[in-house]
Amino acid sequence: MTHSPAWSNVTHGHVVRALEEYDRLGPEGFFAQHGFAPTTTYELVWEKRRYPPKAILGTAYEFATGQRLGSGDFEGGKTGAVKVLGNLGFTIQPKRRPGS
């Protein structure tokens, strides 16, 4: 049974730490280390850069609790990562399609 992660443990600071880690490792290194994949639907926009919301939130949760989440452990869309990150004050936008 999948239970919803305790997002209340995750703070704005944990998310910023995950964003900084993403910048430091680069996308491929970040995904390799934390076990997520590039985003398909939404992007987290922070300081004019774009990030995969689900991977960032999952990593922030790991920083907050010491527990690692897999991609299948929580929703990424409007009811999941997008909502949690929005509640923490982050900007989430639909991913731009190439050429649009």
N, CA, C and O atoms as CSV, one atom per row, in Angstrom:
chain,resi,resn,atom,element,x,y,z
A,1,MET,N,N,0.841,-1.189,0.000
A,1,MET,CA,C,0.000,0.000,0.000
A,1,MET,C,C,0.882,1.247,0.000
A,1,MET,O,O,1.827,1.343,0.782
A,2,THR,N,N,0.577,2.178,-0.857
A,2,THR,CA,C,1.324,3.428,-0.905
A,2,THR,C,C,0.624,4.425,-0.007
A,2,THR,O,O,-0.556,4.723,-0.196
A,3,HIS,N,N,1.348,4.937,0.967
A,3,HIS,CA,C,0.758,6.002,1.762
A,3,HIS,C,C,1.429,7.307,1.374
A,3,HIS,O,O,2.580,7.339,0.938
A,4,SER,N,N,0.678,8.372,1.546
A,4,SER,CA,C,1.185,9.671,1.132
A,4,SER,C,C,2.331,10.105,2.038
A,4,SER,O,O,2.218,10.015,3.261
A,5,PRO,N,N,3.420,10.569,1.461
A,5,PRO,CA,C,4.537,11.041,2.278
A,5,PRO,C,C,4.111,12.207,3.183
A,5,PRO,O,O,3.161,12.924,2.871
A,6,ALA,N,N,4.801,12.382,4.272
A,6,ALA,CA,C,4.495,13.461,5.226
A,6,ALA,C,C,5.126,14.763,4.742
A,6,ALA,O,O,6.200,15.158,5.197
A,7,TRP,N,N,4.445,15.413,3.821
A,7,TRP,CA,C,5.002,16.622,3.214
A,7,TRP,C,C,5.190,17.742,4.223
A,7,TRP,O,O,5.983,18.654,3.991
A,8,SER,N,N,4.462,17.688,5.357
A,8,SER,CA,C,4.590,18.751,6.354
A,8,SER,C,C,6.013,18.849,6.907
A,8,SER,O,O,6.388,19.875,7.473
A,9,ASN,N,N,6.807,17.783,6.746
A,9,ASN,CA,C,8.198,17.811,7.205
A,9,ASN,C,C,9.093,18.624,6.273
A,9,ASN,O,O,10.187,19.035,6.662
A,10,VAL,N,N,8.634,18.857,5.050
A,10,VAL,CA,C,9.464,19.519,4.042
A,10,VAL,C,C,9.261,21.029,4.121
A,10,VAL,O,O,8.131,21.515,4.061
A,11,THR,N,N,10.355,21.763,4.256
A,11,THR,CA,C,10.283,23.217,4.326
A,11,THR,C,C,10.791,23.844,3.025
A,11,THR,O,O,11.368,23.167,2.173
A,12,HIS,N,N,10.567,25.129,2.898
A,12,HIS,CA,C,11.087,25.893,1.764
A,12,HIS,C,C,12.604,25.691,1.662
A,12,HIS,O,O,13.146,25.543,0.567
A,13,GLY,N,N,13.271,25.686,2.804
A,13,GLY,CA,C,14.722,25.514,2.829
A,13,GLY,C,C,15.186,24.177,2.283
A,13,GLY,O,O,16.215,24.108,1.611
A,14,HIS,N,N,14.436,23.103,2.563
A,14,HIS,CA,C,14.790,21.789,2.024
A,14,HIS,C,C,14.693,21.801,0.501
A,14,HIS,O,O,15.527,21.216,-0.189
A,15,VAL,N,N,13.665,22.476,-0.015
A,15,VAL,CA,C,13.490,22.541,-1.468
A,15,VAL,C,C,14.635,23.336,-2.094
A,15,VAL,O,O,15.174,22.941,-3.128
A,16,VAL,N,N,15.006,24.455,-1.470
A,16,VAL,CA,C,16.124,25.251,-1.988
A,16,VAL,C,C,17.403,24.410,-1.992
A,16,VAL,O,O,18.193,24.485,-2.933
A,17,ARG,N,N,17.604,23.612,-0.945
A,17,ARG,CA,C,18.779,22.739,-0.894
A,17,ARG,C,C,18.772,21.762,-2.067
A,17,ARG,O,O,19.811,21.506,-2.675
A,18,ALA,N,N,17.598,21.218,-2.381
A,18,ALA,CA,C,17.478,20.290,-3.512
A,18,ALA,C,C,17.763,21.015,-4.830
A,18,ALA,O,O,18.405,20.456,-5.719
A,19,LEU,N,N,17.291,22.251,-4.957
A,19,LEU,CA,C,17.558,23.036,-6.170
A,19,LEU,C,C,19.056,23.285,-6.327
A,19,LEU,O,O,19.601,23.186,-7.426
A,20,GLU,N,N,19.711,23.609,-5.218
A,20,GLU,CA,C,21.155,23.858,-5.264
A,20,GLU,C,C,21.921,22.585,-5.627
A,20,GLU,O,O,22.914,22.629,-6.354
A,21,GLU,N,N,21.448,21.464,-5.113
A,21,GLU,CA,C,22.072,20.180,-5.430
A,21,GLU,C,C,21.922,19.874,-6.923
A,21,GLU,O,O,22.853,19.383,-7.562
A,22,TYR,N,N,20.748,20.168,-7.465
A,22,TYR,CA,C,20.493,19.960,-8.898
A,22,TYR,C,C,21.459,20.808,-9.724
A,22,TYR,O,O,22.030,20.337,-10.707
A,23,ASP,N,N,21.631,22.063,-9.312
A,23,ASP,CA,C,22.561,22.942,-10.032
A,23,ASP,C,C,23.993,22.415,-9.943
A,23,ASP,O,O,24.749,22.474,-10.913
A,24,ARG,N,N,24.351,21.902,-8.776
A,24,ARG,CA,C,25.728,21.448,-8.546
A,24,ARG,C,C,26.036,20.177,-9.342
A,24,ARG,O,O,27.101,20.059,-9.947
A,25,LEU,N,N,25.100,19.234,-9.336
A,25,LEU,CA,C,25.326,17.933,-9.986
A,25,LEU,C,C,24.998,17.945,-11.473
A,25,LEU,O,O,25.526,17.134,-12.234
A,26,GLY,N,N,24.124,18.867,-11.889
A,26,GLY,CA,C,23.606,18.830,-13.252
A,26,GLY,C,C,22.499,17.779,-13.332
A,26,GLY,O,O,22.421,16.898,-12.476
A,27,PRO,N,N,21.642,17.864,-14.356
A,27,PRO,CA,C,20.494,16.959,-14.436
A,27,PRO,C,C,20.868,15.482,-14.385
A,27,PRO,O,O,20.282,14.733,-13.604
A,28,GLU,N,N,21.819,15.050,-15.191
A,28,GLU,CA,C,22.120,13.615,-15.243
A,28,GLU,C,C,22.674,13.109,-13.926
A,28,GLU,O,O,22.287,12.040,-13.455
A,29,GLY,N,N,23.578,13.871,-13.330
A,29,GLY,CA,C,24.140,13.473,-12.049
A,29,GLY,C,C,23.094,13.452,-10.952
A,29,GLY,O,O,23.090,12.569,-10.095
A,30,PHE,N,N,22.205,14.437,-10.990
A,30,PHE,CA,C,21.139,14.521,-9.990
A,30,PHE,C,C,20.211,13.313,-10.090
A,30,PHE,O,O,19.898,12.674,-9.086
A,31,PHE,N,N,19.773,13.006,-11.318
A,31,PHE,CA,C,18.862,11.874,-11.498
A,31,PHE,C,C,19.546,10.569,-11.117
A,31,PHE,O,O,18.920,9.685,-10.531
A,32,ALA,N,N,20.829,10.444,-11.445
A,32,ALA,CA,C,21.567,9.226,-11.106
A,32,ALA,C,C,21.666,9.067,-9.590
A,32,ALA,O,O,21.529,7.962,-9.066
A,33,GLN,N,N,21.900,10.162,-8.899
A,33,GLN,CA,C,22.094,10.079,-7.455
A,33,GLN,C,C,20.788,9.934,-6.695
A,33,GLN,O,O,20.734,9.238,-5.681
A,34,HIS,N,N,19.734,10.582,-7.174
A,34,HIS,CA,C,18.483,10.623,-6.412
A,34,HIS,C,C,17.364,9.771,-7.009
A,34,HIS,O,O,16.312,9.609,-6.390
A,35,GLY,N,N,17.582,9.231,-8.197
A,35,GLY,CA,C,16.647,8.237,-8.716
A,35,GLY,C,C,15.370,8.754,-9.324
A,35,GLY,O,O,14.344,8.078,-9.246
A,36,PHE,N,N,15.390,9.925,-9.926
A,36,PHE,CA,C,14.199,10.412,-10.609
A,36,PHE,C,C,14.498,10.580,-12.090
A,36,PHE,O,O,15.607,10.305,-12.547
A,37,ALA,N,N,13.504,11.032,-12.830
A,37,ALA,CA,C,13.652,11.229,-14.272
A,37,ALA,C,C,13.263,12.658,-14.617
A,37,ALA,O,O,12.627,13.339,-13.813
A,38,PRO,N,N,13.636,13.117,-15.801
A,38,PRO,CA,C,13.241,14.469,-16.206
A,38,PRO,C,C,11.721,14.643,-16.199
A,38,PRO,O,O,10.963,13.684,-16.346
A,39,THR,N,N,11.312,15.873,-16.027
A,39,THR,CA,C,9.882,16.181,-15.970
A,39,THR,C,C,9.249,16.088,-17.353
A,39,THR,O,O,9.921,16.256,-18.371
A,40,THR,N,N,7.964,15.822,-17.373
A,40,THR,CA,C,7.249,15.766,-18.648
A,40,THR,C,C,6.153,16.818,-18.733
A,40,THR,O,O,5.840,17.284,-19.829
A,41,THR,N,N,5.562,17.206,-17.608
A,41,THR,CA,C,4.363,18.036,-17.643
A,41,THR,C,C,4.556,19.422,-17.059
A,41,THR,O,O,4.091,20.410,-17.626
A,42,TYR,N,N,5.242,19.496,-15.927
A,42,TYR,CA,C,5.403,20.772,-15.221
A,42,TYR,C,C,6.877,21.068,-14.973
A,42,TYR,O,O,7.728,20.179,-14.997
A,43,GLU,N,N,7.147,22.352,-14.733
A,43,GLU,CA,C,8.491,22.770,-14.354
A,43,GLU,C,C,8.389,23.705,-13.154
A,43,GLU,O,O,7.479,24.530,-13.061
A,44,LEU,N,N,9.333,23.558,-12.248
A,44,LEU,CA,C,9.476,24.494,-11.146
A,44,LEU,C,C,10.392,25.601,-11.650
A,44,LEU,O,O,11.489,25.326,-12.136
A,45,VAL,N,N,9.951,26.845,-11.539
A,45,VAL,CA,C,10.748,27.972,-12.013
A,45,VAL,C,C,11.300,28.699,-10.796
A,45,VAL,O,O,10.545,29.155,-9.937
A,46,TRP,N,N,12.624,28.802,-10.731
A,46,TRP,CA,C,13.289,29.435,-9.593
A,46,TRP,C,C,14.511,30.176,-10.096
A,46,TRP,O,O,15.370,29.601,-10.765
A,47,GLU,N,N,14.581,31.464,-9.767
A,47,GLU,CA,C,15.690,32.300,-10.218
A,47,GLU,C,C,15.951,32.147,-11.723
A,47,GLU,O,O,17.088,31.991,-12.167
A,48,LYS,N,N,14.870,32.195,-12.476
A,48,LYS,CA,C,14.896,32.151,-13.947
A,48,LYS,C,C,15.386,30.833,-14.524
A,48,LYS,O,O,15.633,30.743,-15.727
A,49,ARG,N,N,15.531,29.815,-13.694
A,49,ARG,CA,C,15.900,28.492,-14.200
A,49,ARG,C,C,14.726,27.541,-13.988
A,49,ARG,O,O,13.824,27.801,-13.192
A,50,ARG,N,N,14.766,26.431,-14.726
A,50,ARG,CA,C,13.655,25.474,-14.682
A,50,ARG,C,C,14.132,24.133,-14.149
A,50,ARG,O,O,15.223,23.663,-14.473
A,51,TYR,N,N,13.290,23.534,-13.326
A,51,TYR,CA,C,13.652,22.293,-12.639
A,51,TYR,C,C,12.497,21.293,-12.711
A,51,TYR,O,O,11.345,21.685,-12.897
A,52,PRO,N,N,12.806,19.999,-12.564
A,52,PRO,CA,C,11.738,18.980,-12.526
A,52,PRO,C,C,11.113,18.923,-11.126
A,52,PRO,O,O,11.781,18.519,-10.174
A,53,PRO,N,N,9.846,19.319,-10.990
A,53,PRO,CA,C,9.243,19.441,-9.659
A,53,PRO,C,C,9.272,18.160,-8.839
A,53,PRO,O,O,9.596,18.191,-7.652
A,54,LYS,N,N,8.939,17.041,-9.459
A,54,LYS,CA,C,8.847,15.790,-8.711
A,54,LYS,C,C,10.212,15.368,-8.161
A,54,LYS,O,O,10.323,14.950,-7.008
A,55,ALA,N,N,11.230,15.478,-8.983
A,55,ALA,CA,C,12.577,15.110,-8.544
A,55,ALA,C,C,13.052,16.033,-7.424
A,55,ALA,O,O,13.675,15.583,-6.461
A,56,ILE,N,N,12.753,17.328,-7.556
A,56,ILE,CA,C,13.165,18.293,-6.533
A,56,ILE,C,C,12.442,18.009,-5.222
A,56,ILE,O,O,13.062,17.992,-4.159
A,57,LEU,N,N,11.137,17.788,-5.296
A,57,LEU,CA,C,10.377,17.542,-4.066
A,57,LEU,C,C,10.804,16.227,-3.408
A,57,LEU,O,O,10.946,16.154,-2.187
A,58,GLY,N,N,11.005,15.199,-4.219
A,58,GLY,CA,C,11.440,13.920,-3.655
A,58,GLY,C,C,12.774,14.040,-2.945
A,58,GLY,O,O,12.982,13.439,-1.892
A,59,THR,N,N,13.677,14.817,-3.522
A,59,THR,CA,C,14.985,15.026,-2.914
A,59,THR,C,C,14.872,15.892,-1.662
A,59,THR,O,O,15.556,15.638,-0.671
A,60,ALA,N,N,14.017,16.906,-1.701
A,60,ALA,CA,C,13.786,17.738,-0.515
A,60,ALA,C,C,13.236,16.880,0.626
A,60,ALA,O,O,13.599,17.071,1.787
A,61,TYR,N,N,12.366,15.944,0.287
A,61,TYR,CA,C,11.808,15.036,1.301
A,61,TYR,C,C,12.910,14.176,1.914
A,61,TYR,O,O,12.935,13.939,3.122
A,62,GLU,N,N,13.810,13.719,1.066
A,62,GLU,CA,C,14.951,12.918,1.552
A,62,GLU,C,C,15.806,13.757,2.508
A,62,GLU,O,O,16.240,13.261,3.548
A,63,PHE,N,N,16.047,15.015,2.162
A,63,PHE,CA,C,16.813,15.903,3.048
A,63,PHE,C,C,16.073,16.113,4.369
A,63,PHE,O,O,16.688,16.151,5.435
A,64,ALA,N,N,14.751,16.248,4.288
A,64,ALA,CA,C,13.954,16.564,5.474
A,64,ALA,C,C,13.831,15.370,6.424
A,64,ALA,O,O,13.845,15.543,7.642
A,65,THR,N,N,13.712,14.178,5.877
A,65,THR,CA,C,13.350,13.015,6.704
A,65,THR,C,C,14.402,11.918,6.733
A,65,THR,O,O,14.364,11.038,7.593
A,66,GLY,N,N,15.346,11.968,5.791
A,66,GLY,CA,C,16.308,10.875,5.679
A,66,GLY,C,C,15.753,9.667,4.949
A,66,GLY,O,O,16.449,8.665,4.781
A,67,GLN,N,N,14.500,9.756,4.513
A,67,GLN,CA,C,13.875,8.642,3.783
A,67,GLN,C,C,13.866,8.952,2.300
A,67,GLN,O,O,13.494,10.047,1.879
A,68,ARG,N,N,14.277,7.981,1.524
A,68,ARG,CA,C,14.308,8.159,0.081
A,68,ARG,C,C,12.978,7.723,-0.529
A,68,ARG,O,O,12.447,6.664,-0.192
A,69,LEU,N,N,12.459,8.531,-1.409
A,69,LEU,CA,C,11.223,8.190,-2.124
A,69,LEU,C,C,11.569,7.783,-3.541
A,69,LEU,O,O,12.485,8.330,-4.155
A,70,GLY,N,N,10.824,6.816,-4.052
A,70,GLY,CA,C,10.920,6.486,-5.460
A,70,GLY,C,C,9.900,7.287,-6.232
A,70,GLY,O,O,8.965,7.846,-5.659
A,71,SER,N,N,10.084,7.338,-7.527
A,71,SER,CA,C,9.169,8.103,-8.368
A,71,SER,C,C,7.735,7.608,-8.233
A,71,SER,O,O,6.795,8.396,-8.336
A,72,GLY,N,N,7.563,6.318,-8.004
A,72,GLY,CA,C,6.222,5.752,-7.879
A,72,GLY,C,C,5.588,5.941,-6.511
A,72,GLY,O,O,4.440,5.547,-6.301
A,73,ASP,N,N,6.325,6.543,-5.569
A,73,ASP,CA,C,5.820,6.687,-4.207
A,73,ASP,C,C,4.886,7.869,-4.015
A,73,ASP,O,O,4.207,7.969,-2.993
A,74,PHE,N,N,4.847,8.768,-4.998
A,74,PHE,CA,C,3.957,9.922,-4.856
A,74,PHE,C,C,3.624,10.488,-6.226
A,74,PHE,O,O,4.314,10.239,-7.215
A,75,GLU,N,N,2.544,11.258,-6.253
A,75,GLU,CA,C,2.075,11.884,-7.486
A,75,GLU,C,C,2.924,13.099,-7.826
A,75,GLU,O,O,3.407,13.796,-6.933
A,76,GLY,N,N,3.101,13.347,-9.095
A,76,GLY,CA,C,3.865,14.511,-9.498
A,76,GLY,C,C,3.007,15.682,-9.931
A,76,GLY,O,O,3.459,16.827,-9.907
A,77,GLY,N,N,1.777,15.411,-10.326
A,77,GLY,CA,C,0.942,16.438,-10.954
A,77,GLY,C,C,0.258,17.373,-9.979
A,77,GLY,O,O,0.739,17.613,-8.872
A,78,LYS,N,N,-0.878,17.896,-10.418
A,78,LYS,CA,C,-1.570,18.958,-9.678
A,78,LYS,C,C,-1.951,18.563,-8.260
A,78,LYS,O,O,-2.028,19.426,-7.386
A,79,THR,N,N,-2.190,17.287,-8.011
A,79,THR,CA,C,-2.578,16.882,-6.663
A,79,THR,C,C,-1.378,16.466,-5.831
A,79,THR,O,O,-1.504,16.228,-4.630
A,80,GLY,N,N,-0.207,16.376,-6.468
A,80,GLY,CA,C,0.973,15.890,-5.762
A,80,GLY,C,C,2.035,16.954,-5.620
A,80,GLY,O,O,1.842,17.965,-4.944
A,81,ALA,N,N,3.172,16.709,-6.275
A,81,ALA,CA,C,4.340,17.580,-6.124
A,81,ALA,C,C,4.021,19.038,-6.471
A,81,ALA,O,O,4.481,19.950,-5.785
A,82,VAL,N,N,3.247,19.259,-7.518
A,82,VAL,CA,C,2.932,20.619,-7.954
A,82,VAL,C,C,2.213,21.376,-6.840
A,82,VAL,O,O,2.519,22.537,-6.568
A,83,LYS,N,N,1.257,20.710,-6.201
A,83,LYS,CA,C,0.480,21.330,-5.123
A,83,LYS,C,C,1.362,21.604,-3.905
A,83,LYS,O,O,1.303,22.689,-3.326
A,84,VAL,N,N,2.168,20.635,-3.520
A,84,VAL,CA,C,3.028,20.783,-2.340
A,84,VAL,C,C,4.016,21.927,-2.547
A,84,VAL,O,O,4.191,22.771,-1.668
A,85,LEU,N,N,4.660,21.951,-3.712
A,85,LEU,CA,C,5.635,23.002,-3.996
A,85,LEU,C,C,4.966,24.374,-4.076
A,85,LEU,O,O,5.528,25.370,-3.621
A,86,GLY,N,N,3.778,24.421,-4.650
A,86,GLY,CA,C,3.021,25.680,-4.694
A,86,GLY,C,C,2.704,26.181,-3.297
A,86,GLY,O,O,2.805,27.377,-3.026
A,87,ASN,N,N,2.320,25.269,-2.405
A,87,ASN,CA,C,2.021,25.637,-1.022
A,87,ASN,C,C,3.250,26.164,-0.295
A,87,ASN,O,O,3.125,26.938,0.654
A,88,LEU,N,N,4.440,25.748,-0.733
A,88,LEU,CA,C,5.685,26.214,-0.124
A,88,LEU,C,C,6.176,27.521,-0.757
A,88,LEU,O,O,7.225,28.047,-0.385
A,89,GLY,N,N,5.407,28.029,-1.711
A,89,GLY,CA,C,5.722,29.329,-2.281
A,89,GLY,C,C,6.522,29.296,-3.572
A,89,GLY,O,O,7.049,30.321,-4.007
A,90,PHE,N,N,6.616,28.125,-4.186
A,90,PHE,CA,C,7.371,28.017,-5.439
A,90,PHE,C,C,6.442,28.171,-6.638
A,90,PHE,O,O,5.248,27.880,-6.559
A,91,THR,N,N,7.003,28.626,-7.731
A,91,THR,CA,C,6.252,28.823,-8.968
A,91,THR,C,C,6.368,27.568,-9.824
A,91,THR,O,O,7.471,27.120,-10.137
A,92,ILE,N,N,5.234,27.010,-10.195
A,92,ILE,CA,C,5.191,25.841,-11.071
A,92,ILE,C,C,4.438,26.219,-12.330
A,92,ILE,O,O,3.346,26.782,-12.268
A,93,GLN,N,N,5.021,25.909,-13.461
A,93,GLN,CA,C,4.383,26.229,-14.741
A,93,GLN,C,C,4.291,24.980,-15.603
A,93,GLN,O,O,5.122,24.079,-15.491
A,94,PRO,N,N,3.273,24.926,-16.469
A,94,PRO,CA,C,3.265,23.828,-17.442
A,94,PRO,C,C,4.545,23.877,-18.269
A,94,PRO,O,O,5.031,24.950,-18.627
A,95,LYS,N,N,5.069,22.723,-18.558
A,95,LYS,CA,C,6.318,22.658,-19.317
A,95,LYS,C,C,6.083,23.196,-20.728
A,95,LYS,O,O,5.087,22.875,-21.376
A,96,ARG,N,N,7.005,24.003,-21.177
A,96,ARG,CA,C,6.901,24.542,-22.536
A,96,ARG,C,C,7.261,23.459,-23.523
A,96,ARG,O,O,8.255,22.751,-23.363
A,97,ARG,N,N,6.446,23.342,-24.537
A,97,ARG,CA,C,6.754,22.393,-25.600
A,97,ARG,C,C,7.821,23.010,-26.502
A,97,ARG,O,O,7.761,24.205,-26.793
A,98,PRO,N,N,8.782,22.227,-26.942
A,98,PRO,CA,C,9.800,22.781,-27.857
A,98,PRO,C,C,9.130,23.384,-29.079
A,98,PRO,O,O,8.251,22.771,-29.685
A,99,GLY,N,N,9.547,24.577,-29.432
A,99,GLY,CA,C,9.017,25.217,-30.613
A,99,GLY,C,C,7.723,25.977,-30.405
A,99,GLY,O,O,7.204,26.585,-31.341
A,100,SER,N,N,7.192,25.952,-29.184
A,100,SER,CA,C,5.932,26.687,-28.980
A,100,SER,C,C,6.192,28.052,-28.375
A,100,SER,O,O,5.252,28.809,-28.134
